[in-house]
Amino acid sequence: MAQQTIPAPLTKTAPAEAKERRPARPRRALRPRTVLVAAVAWLIAAVFLLPYLQMVITALRPAGELRDATYLPDQFAWSNFVDVWRESNLGSNLRVTLLVAGGSTLLVLLVAVPAAYYTARVKYRGRKVFLLLVLVTQMFQPTSLLVGLYREFYQLGMLNSVWTLVLCNAAFNLAFAIWILTAYFSAIPVQLEEAAMIDGLGRGGALLRVTLPLAMPGVVTAVIFTFIAAWNEFVMGLTLSTVPESQPLTVGINSFIGNYTVQWNYLFAASVIAIVPVVVLFAFIERHVVSGLTAGSVK
């Protein structure tokens, strides 16, 4: 009788071995155009970063080396940051700026989100006029309204108050947030909300659970622009806050510029402290900002 041969069982390593036997794909050679574009991009980035590098180097210079022609100091004075924090109101100025920027951003979101959502979803009478007025308000500079704002808050007894700066910054940044969010809400299909409302959600529930998560890149864009605008505001803080402890950081930094001398090392040290929170915030949400700015550009 012929002896039957039993086939060997298939092992699980066969696909892995077959995968290893596949020839590796050759790497694509870099095109000259790609190399040129990358080199130009790095050059532009270096041009924009050099002033910040110079600011950090000047912040670390001792007072006796401020007029030296050398690019780097002989020794780095890290004590400049400690001195500028101890000998000035920079700590209270930073606290005021954080409260003003955070409060303004929160107030803008509380008003802009429902206003933009209603404008994008409801075709009410006067909608175009409302959007036109929102756009027109962006043409007014805060400096042109300072006298009126000062007299109004003086009569209300609200000078040297953090809430005064919060209200002013929120008012001047509200139009931009409404305009951005209206365009973003309009790009989201209304059928998604209708399906959610069929499942039992109301208009508010559909906004919070369906539309708002999809519109989060646009919300983040409005947040970062409002926060940076409030963080960098100078004129209103200088006019509406006359007490050093209640002034924002931008006004506090200006105090290092005297009538006859400028404390350059302390000025730049305070500037480095001022830009660090914004840089850290932007680094965390940068990808949301890019997606929010490009949203709605392609249908």
Backbone bond lengths (Angstrom), bond angles and torsions (degrees), N, CA, C in turn:
res aa  C-N    CA-C-N  psi(-1)  N-CA   C-N-CA  omega(-1)  CA-C   N-CA-C  phi
1 M - - - 1.487 - - 1.524 107.83 -
2 A 1.294 113.69 133.60 1.482 117.65 179.86 1.517 110.32 -68.85
3 Q 1.285 114.17 136.10 1.483 119.46 -178.89 1.526 110.09 -81.61
4 Q 1.334 115.39 125.70 1.468 120.54 -179.09 1.528 110.42 -80.31
5 T 1.291 113.31 138.68 1.479 119.06 177.43 1.506 109.64 -97.93
6 I 1.275 115.46 128.27 1.475 121.47 -179.93 1.523 108.45 -91.09
7 P 1.345 117.56 124.44 1.483 118.93 -179.54 1.512 110.82 -66.00
8 A 1.294 113.87 143.13 1.471 119.57 179.58 1.517 110.29 -67.54
9 P 1.320 117.82 139.89 1.480 120.49 -179.52 1.523 110.46 -66.29
10 L 1.320 113.82 146.51 1.459 119.78 178.02 1.515 109.89 -72.53
11 T 1.251 116.18 132.98 1.465 121.04 178.35 1.503 109.95 -94.55
12 K 1.337 115.38 159.49 1.454 120.36 -179.21 1.512 112.69 -76.03
13 T 1.334 114.83 -11.62 1.468 117.50 -177.96 1.513 112.78 -86.00
14 A 1.348 116.87 -4.58 1.466 118.43 -178.23 1.510 112.78 -62.43
15 P 1.357 119.25 -47.59 1.476 118.04 178.07 1.509 111.97 -60.97
16 A 1.333 116.85 -36.45 1.462 118.87 -179.55 1.516 110.83 -66.24
17 E 1.405 114.93 -40.31 1.451 117.20 178.86 1.515 111.74 -66.41
18 A 1.342 115.93 -38.35 1.459 119.07 178.55 1.517 111.21 -65.73
19 K 1.349 114.85 -35.14 1.463 118.78 178.95 1.519 111.33 -67.91
20 E 1.368 115.06 -35.52 1.456 118.17 -179.97 1.527 111.98 -70.88
21 R 1.349 115.86 -27.94 1.455 119.38 -178.12 1.520 112.76 -76.07
22 R 1.328 117.57 -15.38 1.459 120.30 -179.45 1.517 109.99 -64.05
23 P 1.290 116.76 135.30 1.470 118.59 179.49 1.527 111.00 -67.40
24 A 1.294 114.96 139.00 1.471 119.98 179.53 1.520 109.98 -69.47
25 R 1.320 114.23 139.79 1.456 119.23 179.49 1.526 110.21 -71.41
26 P 1.277 115.98 133.58 1.475 117.78 178.72 1.523 111.24 -67.98
27 R 1.307 114.63 142.41 1.469 119.26 178.60 1.525 110.49 -70.22
28 R 1.302 112.97 139.91 1.459 118.33 179.32 1.531 109.90 -75.26
29 A 1.283 113.90 135.07 1.467 118.98 178.88 1.524 109.54 -72.43
30 L 1.312 115.46 142.48 1.459 120.19 179.25 1.523 110.09 -68.98
31 R 1.298 114.32 132.51 1.453 119.08 178.43 1.526 110.10 -78.46
32 P 1.315 117.29 148.10 1.476 119.08 178.32 1.526 112.41 -58.11
33 R 1.333 116.82 -34.42 1.467 119.42 -179.98 1.524 110.52 -66.16
34 T 1.348 117.10 -39.99 1.465 120.44 178.75 1.522 111.18 -63.87
35 V 1.340 115.37 -42.91 1.464 119.45 178.93 1.521 111.03 -63.54
36 L 1.330 116.21 -41.06 1.465 120.08 -179.79 1.527 111.54 -65.01
37 V 1.324 116.72 -43.53 1.473 120.41 179.56 1.525 110.47 -63.92
38 A 1.343 116.96 -42.32 1.462 119.83 178.67 1.522 111.76 -64.27
39 A 1.345 116.64 -39.93 1.466 119.93 179.30 1.528 111.08 -65.19
40 V 1.329 116.86 -42.03 1.465 120.19 178.25 1.520 110.68 -65.12
41 A 1.344 117.20 -39.01 1.473 120.51 179.22 1.523 111.09 -64.03
42 W 1.338 116.90 -43.10 1.466 119.99 177.58 1.521 111.55 -65.73
43 L 1.321 116.88 -35.87 1.463 120.14 178.41 1.527 111.02 -65.70
44 I 1.321 116.82 -43.70 1.471 120.48 178.24 1.521 110.42 -64.21
45 A 1.344 116.54 -41.46 1.470 119.77 178.25 1.523 110.97 -62.06
46 A 1.337 116.67 -39.89 1.466 119.74 179.06 1.521 111.45 -65.54
47 V 1.330 116.70 -38.92 1.466 120.15 179.28 1.522 110.66 -62.41
48 F 1.333 116.66 -39.68 1.462 119.97 -179.46 1.529 112.33 -76.34
49 L 1.331 117.75 -27.53 1.458 120.59 -177.65 1.518 113.36 -87.41
50 L 1.329 118.28 -20.26 1.460 120.63 -178.32 1.531 113.05 -59.64
51 P 1.342 120.24 -43.10 1.481 118.35 176.92 1.522 113.38 -59.62
52 Y 1.337 117.58 -37.05 1.459 119.93 178.25 1.525 110.93 -69.06
53 L 1.338 116.71 -37.19 1.457 119.38 176.09 1.524 110.77 -64.15
54 Q 1.325 116.49 -40.82 1.460 120.08 177.21 1.523 111.42 -64.52
55 M 1.330 116.75 -35.15 1.457 120.60 177.99 1.525 110.65 -64.65
56 V 1.338 117.61 -42.51 1.461 121.04 179.38 1.527 110.64 -66.06
57 I 1.340 116.86 -41.47 1.467 120.08 -179.79 1.524 110.87 -64.64
58 T 1.328 116.95 -42.60 1.468 119.94 178.34 1.520 111.23 -65.84
59 A 1.330 117.19 -34.97 1.469 120.15 177.72 1.517 111.94 -64.78
60 L 1.333 117.68 -23.58 1.463 121.87 -179.13 1.524 113.02 -98.60
61 R 1.318 118.28 4.57 1.464 121.02 179.07 1.524 110.78 -80.71
62 P 1.314 117.64 139.35 1.473 119.51 170.37 1.529 110.09 -67.89
63 A 1.306 116.61 159.86 1.472 120.50 -177.96 1.521 111.83 -61.37
64 G 1.330 117.97 -31.59 1.454 120.36 -178.16 1.514 114.49 -77.11
65 E 1.338 118.44 -9.80 1.457 121.47 -177.82 1.522 113.24 -111.92
66 L 1.331 117.28 12.71 1.453 119.41 -177.71 1.528 112.81 -67.43
67 R 1.320 117.56 -27.98 1.463 120.84 -178.50 1.537 112.48 -98.27
68 D 1.320 117.43 6.33 1.458 119.67 177.88 1.520 110.97 -72.12
69 A 1.320 115.99 147.12 1.469 121.17 -178.54 1.517 112.65 -83.35
70 T 1.318 118.05 -9.29 1.463 120.82 -179.77 1.524 110.51 -70.46
71 Y 1.343 114.20 146.79 1.464 118.31 -178.64 1.525 111.16 -72.60
72 L 1.339 116.74 -41.44 1.458 121.15 179.33 1.524 109.73 -106.13
73 P 1.304 118.53 141.97 1.476 120.02 177.58 1.519 111.38 -73.56
74 D 1.318 115.12 160.84 1.469 119.76 177.90 1.528 111.32 -66.64
75 Q 1.317 116.02 -35.15 1.462 120.83 176.46 1.524 108.50 -143.90
76 F 1.315 115.69 145.25 1.455 120.96 -177.32 1.528 109.23 -90.37
77 A 1.332 115.50 127.11 1.464 122.03 -179.03 1.527 109.25 -96.73
78 W 1.339 115.44 84.90 1.461 119.65 178.10 1.525 111.79 -67.55
79 S 1.320 115.97 -16.22 1.466 119.53 179.90 1.522 112.50 -69.61
80 N 1.339 117.85 -12.85 1.469 119.53 178.51 1.520 111.37 -60.15
81 F 1.332 116.71 -38.60 1.468 119.98 -179.84 1.526 110.87 -68.46
82 V 1.320 116.47 -37.65 1.470 120.10 178.07 1.522 110.51 -68.28
83 D 1.335 116.29 -43.10 1.466 119.62 -178.57 1.525 111.61 -65.77
84 V 1.325 116.77 -41.89 1.461 119.25 -178.07 1.532 111.04 -67.98
85 W 1.326 116.56 -26.56 1.466 119.73 178.48 1.530 111.63 -79.08
86 R 1.338 116.22 -35.20 1.454 120.39 -177.04 1.521 112.77 -83.30
87 E 1.314 118.11 -38.51 1.458 121.91 -169.56 1.529 113.25 -94.07
88 S 1.294 117.75 8.20 1.465 120.31 179.96 1.522 109.27 -139.49
89 N 1.326 116.10 179.57 1.465 121.96 178.32 1.524 111.60 -93.09
90 L 1.327 116.71 28.09 1.461 120.20 -174.28 1.528 111.41 -63.07
91 G 1.328 117.89 -35.21 1.456 120.35 179.33 1.523 112.28 -63.23
92 S 1.345 116.82 -47.73 1.461 119.95 178.01 1.523 111.52 -68.73
93 N 1.335 116.84 -34.57 1.467 119.54 176.60 1.525 111.60 -64.17
94 L 1.329 116.35 -39.93 1.459 120.48 177.52 1.521 111.14 -65.56
95 R 1.320 116.97 -39.42 1.471 120.54 177.94 1.519 110.85 -63.63
96 V 1.342 117.05 -43.36 1.465 120.80 178.91 1.529 110.57 -62.90
97 T 1.332 117.27 -42.22 1.463 120.19 -179.46 1.519 111.32 -65.45
98 L 1.331 117.66 -39.86 1.466 120.41 177.68 1.531 110.73 -63.50
99 L 1.325 116.83 -41.89 1.465 119.89 178.56 1.523 111.31 -66.35
100 V 1.336 116.84 -42.50 1.462 120.41 -178.61 1.524 110.67 -67.03
101 A 1.327 117.32 -47.51 1.461 120.25 -178.71 1.526 111.44 -66.20
102 G 1.337 117.03 -45.13 1.455 120.00 179.18 1.519 112.76 -66.61
103 G 1.347 117.13 -43.96 1.459 120.33 179.41 1.517 112.66 -66.08
104 S 1.317 117.21 -40.37 1.463 120.77 178.16 1.519 111.37 -64.10
105 T 1.324 116.21 -42.87 1.463 119.76 179.56 1.518 111.44 -64.11
106 L 1.332 117.29 -43.34 1.460 120.48 178.79 1.520 111.79 -64.09
107 L 1.332 117.26 -42.56 1.461 120.46 179.42 1.529 111.52 -65.82
108 V 1.325 116.60 -39.04 1.468 120.24 178.07 1.523 110.61 -62.91
109 L 1.335 117.81 -42.26 1.457 120.19 179.89 1.528 111.75 -66.01
110 L 1.336 116.76 -41.01 1.466 119.85 -179.18 1.523 112.20 -62.30
111 V 1.326 117.18 -30.04 1.461 120.83 -179.45 1.525 111.48 -94.87
112 A 1.322 117.63 -40.14 1.462 120.91 -171.98 1.522 112.41 -73.68
113 V 1.334 118.65 -37.00 1.468 120.26 -176.85 1.526 111.88 -62.71
114 P 1.349 120.49 -53.90 1.476 118.22 177.67 1.515 113.28 -65.59
115 A 1.344 118.08 -36.01 1.463 119.66 179.51 1.525 111.32 -65.59
116 A 1.323 117.20 -44.10 1.463 120.37 179.34 1.524 111.51 -68.67
117 Y 1.328 117.30 -38.35 1.469 120.30 179.45 1.527 110.76 -65.23
118 Y 1.315 116.92 -44.48 1.468 119.83 179.32 1.528 110.84 -64.84
119 T 1.321 116.88 -40.37 1.462 120.33 179.93 1.520 111.49 -66.57
120 A 1.334 117.54 -34.78 1.462 120.66 -178.78 1.519 112.79 -77.80
121 R 1.326 118.01 -29.07 1.464 120.34 -173.65 1.524 113.95 -99.87
122 V 1.313 117.97 -30.77 1.467 121.70 -174.63 1.523 109.29 -106.73
123 K 1.310 116.50 124.59 1.468 121.46 178.18 1.534 109.01 -90.61
124 Y 1.315 115.90 71.31 1.457 120.80 -177.35 1.525 110.43 -84.41
125 R 1.325 114.91 164.91 1.464 120.73 179.22 1.529 109.73 -71.58
126 G 1.299 116.05 131.99 1.452 122.06 -178.75 1.517 113.52 87.89
127 R 1.334 117.31 15.21 1.462 120.46 -178.76 1.522 111.48 -64.37
128 K 1.319 116.82 -45.06 1.469 120.41 -179.60 1.528 111.28 -65.95
129 V 1.329 115.84 -35.57 1.463 119.22 178.05 1.521 110.46 -66.59
130 F 1.331 116.02 -39.47 1.459 120.02 178.66 1.530 110.89 -63.00
131 L 1.340 117.28 -45.65 1.455 120.26 178.66 1.521 111.47 -64.38
132 L 1.337 116.27 -34.28 1.460 119.20 177.23 1.521 111.13 -67.50
133 L 1.328 117.01 -40.39 1.461 119.85 177.37 1.522 111.46 -65.49
134 V 1.337 116.11 -37.36 1.464 119.55 176.51 1.519 110.38 -61.26
135 L 1.327 116.32 -40.76 1.467 119.83 179.35 1.520 111.72 -70.37
136 V 1.322 116.86 -35.80 1.468 120.54 -178.49 1.523 110.84 -67.20
137 T 1.326 117.42 -35.12 1.460 119.59 -179.38 1.525 112.56 -63.30
138 Q 1.332 116.78 -22.21 1.455 119.95 177.78 1.527 111.92 -71.42
139 M 1.332 116.98 -15.33 1.460 120.48 -178.58 1.531 112.40 -83.01
140 F 1.318 117.55 -13.59 1.463 120.45 -179.11 1.519 109.73 -84.39
141 Q 1.299 116.73 127.99 1.453 122.03 175.91 1.534 110.06 -86.43
142 P 1.317 117.59 142.71 1.469 119.04 178.24 1.525 112.94 -59.05
143 T 1.343 116.75 -31.68 1.463 119.12 -179.16 1.520 112.61 -64.11
144 S 1.328 117.47 -29.62 1.467 119.81 -179.57 1.524 112.17 -74.89
145 L 1.323 117.90 -15.08 1.465 121.92 -178.46 1.518 112.58 -111.54
146 L 1.334 117.53 6.89 1.463 119.64 -173.73 1.525 112.95 -64.97
147 V 1.329 116.24 -40.62 1.466 118.81 -178.13 1.521 110.52 -62.87
148 G 1.325 116.39 -46.17 1.460 119.72 178.59 1.510 112.57 -64.68
149 L 1.328 116.78 -40.50 1.462 120.00 178.78 1.524 111.24 -65.50
150 Y 1.319 116.64 -40.70 1.464 119.61 -179.65 1.527 110.94 -63.35
151 R 1.334 117.12 -45.73 1.462 119.92 -179.53 1.528 111.21 -64.74
152 E 1.332 116.42 -39.02 1.458 119.83 -179.04 1.524 111.33 -65.61
153 F 1.323 117.66 -48.34 1.466 119.92 -179.11 1.519 111.61 -72.64
154 Y 1.339 117.50 -25.99 1.463 119.61 175.19 1.531 110.71 -66.71
155 Q 1.333 117.05 -42.45 1.458 120.41 178.92 1.529 111.74 -68.45
156 L 1.341 116.11 -29.48 1.463 119.63 178.28 1.526 112.20 -84.66
157 G 1.331 117.78 -5.75 1.455 121.32 -178.73 1.521 113.30 68.49
158 M 1.346 116.83 35.38 1.460 121.37 -175.14 1.525 112.68 -115.00
159 L 1.333 117.74 18.20 1.451 119.29 174.86 1.529 110.10 -72.69
160 N 1.322 116.49 155.50 1.467 123.39 -178.99 1.524 112.06 58.13
161 S 1.325 116.06 35.60 1.458 121.43 179.69 1.526 109.16 -120.38
162 V 1.313 115.39 141.02 1.466 120.25 177.27 1.524 110.74 -65.60
163 W 1.340 116.52 -35.80 1.461 119.41 -177.62 1.522 111.53 -68.06
164 T 1.308 117.29 -27.52 1.469 119.55 175.24 1.521 111.09 -63.73
165 L 1.320 116.53 -45.41 1.459 120.19 177.93 1.519 111.25 -67.36
166 V 1.322 117.39 -34.05 1.467 120.21 177.08 1.515 110.79 -62.86
167 L 1.334 116.93 -46.65 1.463 120.49 -179.48 1.522 111.70 -63.94
168 C 1.326 117.25 -42.85 1.466 120.50 -178.35 1.525 111.42 -66.25
169 N 1.316 117.23 -46.71 1.460 119.88 179.69 1.516 111.90 -65.63
170 A 1.315 117.19 -37.80 1.461 119.45 177.51 1.523 111.18 -65.91
171 A 1.325 116.95 -39.29 1.460 119.98 -179.58 1.527 111.98 -64.81
172 F 1.324 117.51 -40.19 1.457 120.28 -177.13 1.525 112.88 -79.40
173 N 1.327 118.36 -15.47 1.470 120.72 179.19 1.520 112.67 -107.43
174 L 1.317 117.63 -3.42 1.456 120.34 -177.09 1.525 112.18 -68.06
175 A 1.321 117.61 -39.57 1.462 120.83 -177.11 1.524 111.34 -62.25
176 F 1.313 116.64 -43.34 1.462 119.68 -179.71 1.526 110.93 -63.49
177 A 1.337 117.30 -41.92 1.462 120.50 -179.64 1.533 110.90 -65.05
178 I 1.330 117.92 -41.15 1.465 120.56 178.41 1.520 110.38 -63.30
179 W 1.321 117.11 -42.52 1.463 120.77 -178.22 1.529 110.67 -64.41
180 I 1.331 117.78 -44.79 1.463 121.33 179.46 1.520 111.20 -64.16
181 L 1.332 117.61 -46.86 1.459 120.88 -175.44 1.524 112.03 -71.87
182 T 1.333 118.02 -30.91 1.465 119.92 176.71 1.519 110.73 -62.87
183 A 1.319 116.88 -44.94 1.465 120.25 177.95 1.521 111.13 -63.96
184 Y 1.312 117.12 -35.73 1.461 119.37 -177.98 1.522 111.48 -74.34
185 F 1.330 117.88 -42.91 1.462 120.35 177.02 1.527 111.44 -62.98
186 S 1.313 116.86 -34.40 1.465 120.22 179.85 1.519 111.87 -66.63
187 A 1.339 117.49 -27.12 1.462 121.23 -179.12 1.527 112.84 -80.40
188 I 1.326 118.34 -11.58 1.467 121.89 179.70 1.526 108.94 -88.26
189 P 1.343 119.16 127.35 1.473 121.00 -178.13 1.524 112.16 -59.55
190 V 1.314 115.68 133.62 1.460 120.33 179.90 1.519 111.57 -72.06
191 Q 1.347 116.86 -17.73 1.462 120.01 179.98 1.527 111.75 -63.71
192 L 1.315 117.36 -28.03 1.460 120.06 177.95 1.528 111.05 -64.60
193 E 1.315 116.57 -40.31 1.464 119.80 178.48 1.526 110.61 -71.68
194 E 1.312 117.29 -37.26 1.465 119.66 178.64 1.523 111.17 -63.62
195 A 1.334 117.01 -39.51 1.465 119.75 176.89 1.526 111.14 -64.97
196 A 1.336 116.65 -38.56 1.465 119.92 178.33 1.520 111.22 -66.86
197 M 1.332 117.46 -38.33 1.460 120.13 179.70 1.525 111.42 -71.52
198 I 1.341 117.70 -29.23 1.466 120.35 174.00 1.521 110.39 -65.37
199 D 1.332 116.35 -34.18 1.467 120.95 178.72 1.515 113.02 -76.85
200 G 1.332 118.62 -1.66 1.454 120.66 174.41 1.505 115.77 117.32
201 L 1.318 119.24 -5.21 1.457 120.75 178.65 1.522 110.86 -81.35
202 G 1.321 115.78 147.42 1.446 120.22 173.72 1.513 110.91 -85.13
203 R 1.333 115.24 -173.28 1.465 119.17 -179.98 1.525 111.15 -64.05
204 G 1.324 116.88 -42.52 1.452 119.66 179.09 1.523 112.51 -66.98
205 G 1.336 116.68 -40.18 1.459 119.57 177.85 1.512 112.62 -65.30
206 A 1.334 117.26 -38.40 1.461 120.47 177.34 1.524 111.02 -65.15
207 L 1.338 116.08 -36.10 1.467 119.30 178.30 1.519 111.44 -66.67
208 L 1.348 115.96 -45.55 1.458 119.66 -174.89 1.524 112.50 -74.74
209 R 1.335 118.27 -36.21 1.457 120.76 -172.64 1.521 114.29 -97.68
210 V 1.314 117.57 -21.99 1.466 120.11 -175.72 1.520 111.53 -116.27
211 T 1.319 116.87 -58.49 1.464 119.96 -171.26 1.516 112.26 -74.91
212 L 1.322 116.79 -44.55 1.468 119.52 -176.28 1.525 112.98 -63.29
213 P 1.348 120.28 -41.77 1.474 117.86 174.79 1.525 113.47 -61.52
214 L 1.336 117.36 -36.05 1.463 119.65 177.22 1.524 111.90 -70.88
215 A 1.320 116.21 -28.02 1.463 120.84 -179.36 1.517 112.48 -91.95
216 M 1.323 118.05 9.96 1.460 120.74 -175.63 1.528 113.57 -60.04
217 P 1.345 120.44 -39.16 1.478 117.68 175.52 1.522 113.28 -59.15
218 G 1.342 117.18 -38.31 1.461 119.15 176.51 1.512 112.44 -68.37
219 V 1.335 116.85 -36.86 1.462 120.70 176.90 1.526 110.38 -64.50
220 V 1.339 116.34 -42.21 1.463 120.10 179.03 1.521 110.57 -64.31
221 T 1.328 117.12 -37.34 1.467 120.30 176.97 1.524 110.83 -61.69
222 A 1.328 117.03 -45.55 1.463 120.18 177.85 1.525 110.80 -64.03
223 V 1.333 117.40 -36.87 1.464 120.97 179.97 1.518 110.95 -64.33
224 I 1.318 117.33 -48.71 1.461 119.48 -174.80 1.520 111.46 -68.14
225 F 1.332 118.14 -38.73 1.454 119.35 179.50 1.529 111.29 -70.18
226 T 1.317 117.25 -38.69 1.456 119.89 177.88 1.521 110.96 -67.32
227 F 1.319 116.38 -42.24 1.466 120.58 -179.20 1.521 110.96 -63.92
228 I 1.325 117.35 -45.24 1.465 120.20 -178.93 1.519 110.61 -66.89
229 A 1.343 117.69 -40.64 1.462 120.32 178.86 1.526 111.36 -62.28
230 A 1.335 117.09 -42.23 1.463 120.23 177.89 1.524 111.47 -70.56
231 W 1.325 117.12 -34.08 1.459 120.87 179.70 1.528 111.44 -66.92
232 N 1.321 117.09 -37.95 1.466 121.45 -175.85 1.525 113.55 -91.88
233 E 1.318 118.88 0.16 1.470 120.81 -176.61 1.533 110.49 -66.00
234 F 1.321 115.42 137.54 1.465 120.16 -175.50 1.529 112.96 -126.20
235 V 1.317 117.45 -45.85 1.459 120.75 -169.42 1.521 111.39 -66.13
236 M 1.322 117.72 -47.46 1.466 119.77 -179.37 1.524 111.48 -66.62
237 G 1.328 116.87 -36.86 1.461 119.18 177.09 1.511 112.46 -65.25
238 L 1.331 116.54 -36.25 1.460 120.30 178.76 1.523 111.62 -70.89
239 T 1.326 118.43 -33.85 1.464 122.17 -175.19 1.524 112.33 -85.90
240 L 1.315 117.00 -42.88 1.462 121.00 -173.28 1.520 113.58 -90.35
241 S 1.335 117.99 -7.59 1.467 121.70 178.17 1.520 108.29 -128.87
242 T 1.313 116.78 112.02 1.461 121.87 -178.36 1.519 112.66 -105.26
243 V 1.326 117.99 -12.85 1.462 122.24 177.91 1.524 108.26 -88.85
244 P 1.330 119.16 128.21 1.471 120.34 -176.42 1.525 113.94 -55.90
245 E 1.339 117.83 -36.10 1.461 119.91 -177.57 1.523 112.93 -70.54
246 S 1.331 118.11 -21.60 1.462 121.56 -178.40 1.521 112.91 -102.59
247 Q 1.322 117.36 7.51 1.458 120.77 -179.44 1.522 110.83 -88.47
248 P 1.333 117.57 149.58 1.474 119.56 177.85 1.521 111.67 -73.21
249 L 1.313 115.21 176.95 1.451 121.40 -173.73 1.521 112.48 -66.24
250 T 1.321 117.67 -36.85 1.463 120.23 -179.70 1.525 112.01 -62.35
251 V 1.327 116.55 -37.78 1.463 120.24 177.76 1.522 110.61 -73.86
252 G 1.339 116.74 -36.63 1.458 119.89 178.10 1.517 112.52 -63.94
253 I 1.322 117.53 -37.23 1.470 120.88 177.26 1.519 110.68 -65.48
254 N 1.308 116.44 -35.24 1.463 120.41 -179.66 1.528 112.27 -65.06
255 S 1.329 118.28 -18.19 1.460 120.71 -179.22 1.522 112.49 -70.26
256 F 1.333 117.76 -15.98 1.459 120.19 177.81 1.533 112.31 -79.34
257 I 1.312 116.46 -4.63 1.469 121.63 176.01 1.520 107.70 -98.56
258 G 1.309 116.64 107.19 1.458 121.32 -178.91 1.513 112.74 -91.08
259 N 1.327 115.44 -177.44 1.463 119.85 179.45 1.526 112.51 -71.46
260 Y 1.314 117.07 -31.93 1.466 120.58 -175.57 1.529 113.12 -121.78
261 T 1.302 118.37 -23.88 1.456 121.35 -178.86 1.530 109.92 -132.83
262 V 1.324 114.09 157.92 1.457 121.77 176.36 1.518 107.92 -127.16
263 Q 1.318 116.54 124.97 1.458 121.55 177.63 1.537 108.39 -84.38
264 W 1.327 114.67 83.59 1.454 119.66 -171.38 1.523 112.29 -62.82
265 N 1.311 118.16 -40.39 1.461 119.46 -178.49 1.525 111.39 -65.25
266 Y 1.334 117.56 -41.89 1.458 120.53 177.59 1.530 111.37 -72.00
267 L 1.324 116.51 -35.48 1.461 120.37 179.36 1.523 111.00 -62.05
268 F 1.332 116.20 -45.72 1.455 119.22 -178.85 1.524 111.66 -75.92
269 A 1.317 118.01 -30.29 1.462 119.85 175.04 1.536 110.65 -63.97
270 A 1.319 116.27 -42.90 1.467 119.74 176.67 1.524 111.08 -66.07
271 S 1.328 117.31 -35.03 1.467 120.30 178.30 1.519 111.18 -66.24
272 V 1.332 117.24 -39.02 1.467 120.14 177.18 1.521 110.35 -62.74
273 I 1.334 116.62 -43.04 1.467 120.19 178.00 1.524 110.72 -62.58
274 A 1.330 117.00 -33.92 1.461 120.68 -176.53 1.522 112.66 -72.74
275 I 1.331 117.92 -32.59 1.467 119.09 -174.99 1.527 112.37 -90.07
276 V 1.328 118.29 -15.18 1.463 119.46 -177.01 1.534 112.44 -61.56
277 P 1.350 121.42 -48.15 1.471 119.25 -179.59 1.523 113.51 -60.15
278 V 1.330 117.83 -38.50 1.458 120.34 -179.46 1.524 110.73 -68.99
279 V 1.322 117.14 -39.89 1.465 120.40 178.82 1.520 110.59 -63.94
280 V 1.322 117.17 -42.58 1.462 120.64 178.94 1.529 110.65 -64.48
281 L 1.325 117.51 -43.43 1.463 120.98 178.66 1.514 111.15 -62.55
282 F 1.329 116.92 -44.80 1.458 119.96 -178.61 1.521 111.36 -67.60
283 A 1.330 118.13 -33.10 1.459 120.51 178.90 1.525 111.49 -65.02
284 F 1.336 117.84 -33.74 1.452 121.02 -178.71 1.526 112.57 -75.27
285 I 1.320 117.91 -34.16 1.469 119.48 -173.18 1.526 112.13 -117.32
286 E 1.337 116.81 20.56 1.468 119.86 -176.78 1.525 112.12 -62.32
287 R 1.337 117.78 -39.87 1.456 119.92 -177.98 1.521 111.58 -67.04
288 H 1.345 117.11 -32.15 1.461 119.88 176.13 1.518 111.21 -69.92
289 V 1.321 117.25 -34.21 1.457 120.44 179.57 1.519 110.77 -66.63
290 V 1.331 117.33 -42.48 1.461 121.08 -179.23 1.529 109.76 -65.03
291 S 1.327 117.65 -45.23 1.467 120.05 179.43 1.513 111.90 -67.06
292 G 1.337 117.40 -32.26 1.456 119.96 178.30 1.508 112.61 -71.18
293 L 1.347 117.54 -36.29 1.454 120.53 179.12 1.526 111.86 -70.36
294 T 1.336 117.52 -32.83 1.461 120.47 -178.23 1.520 112.80 -90.79
295 A 1.327 117.84 -5.20 1.454 120.39 -179.43 1.515 110.57 -67.40
296 G 1.341 114.75 137.46 1.464 119.85 179.03 1.502 113.86 84.31
297 S 1.344 118.89 -4.74 1.455 120.37 179.20 1.520 111.39 -76.82
298 V 1.357 117.77 -25.46 1.449 122.55 -179.64 1.519 108.02 -121.02
299 K 1.284 116.44 125.96 1.466 121.11 178.84 1.520 109.87 -92.78
